[in-house]
């Protein structure tokens, strides 16, 4: 992945105003700095940006996202056998645009069918408490 030449398509919630849509395009293209500016050199082809309904659900250790009929995934955070606290496994101190503290998760569903990309995955990471500021 660090070699670049990524093919990227972006979905923006169809509830976004035109001003929000334009600003988010700037964010995800790296024009406003921040984490996406660091990833921008890795993008080889921008496949497009489109509006779609986005549904995010959190239920304890389970997390899911649906984007129209193009993206559908659900993951469950992994709690190791014998861990009394119920806390999931964490990766800490790594570089990732969402943060340096990520939770190991197992994919329950993972399907992408968009922008000419067909993908079904089996692993996942979760991180629900992050924010970016432009």
N, C-alpha and C positions, 0 to 999 in steps of 0.2 A: 504494500500500500504506500510506503514512503517513496517509491519510485515515481509516483504521480500518474498522470494521464487518466485521472478519474473521469467518469462520465456521470454528470450530476443533473438531476431534475428536482425542482422545488415545488412544493405545494404550500399554499397560503390559505388559511381558513376563509371560507366564502363569506363569513360574517365581517371580515375586515373592511374598513372604509377604503376608498381609493388612496387616500393619503397614507394610511397604515400599510396598504399593499406596496406602494412605492418605496416607503421607508424600509420595509422588510426585504424587498429586493436588494436595496443598498446594503443591508446588514449581511444577507446571505451571499452576496457577491464579494464581500470583503471591503467594500468602499468606505465603510465607517470605522475601520480598524477592528480591534478586538480579536477574539479567537478565530473568526472566519477569515480575517485578513491573513493570518498565519497559514490557513489551509488553502487559500486562493491559488498559490503557485502550483498546488498539486492537481488542480482541475484542468483537464485537457479538453473537455467538451461540455458545454452547458446545453443540456437537452431541452430546457424550457422551464417556464414558471407558469403555474395555473392555480386558479381558485378551486377549492373542493371543501366539502364539509369535513371537519376534523373532530373526532370524538376521542377523548382521553378518559380512561377509567382507572381508579386506584381502589383496591380492595385488599387491605392488609399487605400480604407478600405478593399479591398478583397485580399486574399492571398491563393495561392493554391500550392500543391505539388503532383506530380505523380512520382511513382517509378515503372517503368515497368508497368505490369498489376496487380501488387500485392497491391499497395497502391494508393489511389486516394482521396484526400480531398481538400475542399475549405472552408474557413471561412470568415466571414465578421465582422470586428470590430464593437462593439456596441457603438453607439453615443446616449446618453439619450435624450429623448424628451425635447425640450426647451433649449438645450445647444447651445448657439450662436456661440461658437468657432468651433464647429464641432469635438472637441476632444473626443476620445473614453474613456470609463470607464477604469481606471487603478487599478490594485492591486499593492500596494507598500509595501516594507518592509518584503516580505515573502521569504522563502528559495525555490529556484528552480534552477536546474543546468544551465538554460539559463539566469538567472539574477533575481534580486529581484523586478523588476518593469515590470509586465506583463499586457497585455491588454485583457479585457474581449471580447470574440467573440462568434458568433453563427455559428455553423456548417451548411453549405449549402449542402455539400457532405462529407461523412466520411466513407471510406470503407477500410478495411485491409483484405487481403486474402493471408496469407503467413506463412510459417513455421508451418502449421497446425492450425493457429489461424484465426478465422473468426470473424470480429468485424465491427459493424456499430455504429457510435457515433452521438450525437446530440449537444454537447457543445464543446467549444474550447477556447484556450488562444492563443494570438499571441505575438510575440516578434521578430522583424526583425533586431534589431541593437545590436547583441552581438558577442563576439569573445572569443575564448579560445586560450591560448598560452601554449605550452608544453616546 
